Amino acid sequence: MKICQICHKPYSAVPALSRKDNKTLICPICATGEALDAAGIIEGSKLREDILQMVSKGYADQGINVPIPGGEQYAERDHSGAFLQKLH
């Protein structure tokens, strides 16, 4: 399990390269957040939250753990995307 250098949460997905310095490896959720920042999709907007949730669910559907946007550290999900357990 890797630890994201931005959110400091564990993840098992392939790391992404931060747009901020082009050298820091980060989780896919933080990387998506940086891409949304660059696109002008502001934090707290419904569109941004929906996109981050869909990305998270896409990884969970493949059995890959990524941080839950705005939520717990991470949780495993079943095939429907429902949380199996909550981790603190």
C-alpha positions, 0 to 999 in steps of 0.5 A: 500500500502506498501513501499519497503525498497530498492527502496522506491516505493509503492507496493501491492504484498505480500512482500519478504524477502531480501537475504541481511539480511534475515529480511527486507521486500521488493517488489517482483521486488527488491527481484527478483533483489537480486536473479538475483544478486546471480545468476550472472545476472548483472545489465544493462544486457538485460537478467536481464531487460527482466526477471524483466519486465516479473515478473512485467507484471505477477503481473500486469496481476493479478491486483497487483501493483509492481514497474516498473523496472527502470521506474516510481513509478508504473502504473496500466496496462490493460490486455495486459500489456499496461500502463493505467496511469503514476505516478510520 
